[in-house]
Amino acid sequence: MKGQHMESLWRTVEQFISYQGTGIFEVEVNTDTREVRCNCPVYEKKGSCKHCVFVNSRLKDSGQDRK
């Protein structure tokens, strides 16, 4: 659309339930860049987590890691 800026979209692709009872964590993928992010405390602190590693490996295995 001319004159309008489209922001990239983040889509939830996986949810993890904490076995420690600390919450439900969501992994999202950016539809433009294929960047992955998570809302767990480890990701917030380090910028990576086991949830993102899991989703990235699944995306790579299915060939969806690149646009």
N, C-alpha and C positions, 0 to 999 in steps of 0.2 A: 504494500500500500504506500503510495507516494506521500511523503511528508510525515509519516508516522514511524516511530521507532518500535520495533518488536523486540521485547526482552526474551532472552532464552528462558525456556521453561524447565522447571525441576519436577520430575515425576518420581513418586515413591514406587520402588520396584521390589522391595523386600522389607519384611518386618521380623524382628527378633524379640522374643520374650526372654527377659533375664531370668535365669534359674535362681538367682539370688533374691529375686523379688524387688529389684530396684526400678523396674519399669519395662516399657516396650520401646524398642529402638527402631527407627525407620532409616533405611538407606535410600537416598534419592540419586537419580542420574540426571545430569544436565542434557537436555535433548539436542543441544547444538554441539557441545564440546565433549560429551561423554564423560565428563568429570563426575566423580562419585563423592558424596558426602553423607555423613551420619549424624544423628543427634545424640549419640551416646557421650558420656563424660570423657572417655579416653580420646575420642576424636576431637572433642572440644579442646582438650589439653595438648594433644600431640599432632593433630592434623591427619591422623590415620588410625585405623582400628581393624580388628579381626573381621568385623562385619563388612567393611569396605573391601578388604582383601578377598573375602568370600565372593562378594558380588562381582568384583573385577575379574576373578577367575572364571566365573560363570559366563560373563559377557565375552571374555576372550575365547572360551571353549565353543560358544555358539556363533562366534564371528561377528558379534554386535558391538565390539569394543571400538570400532571405527565407524564413522559416519560415511 
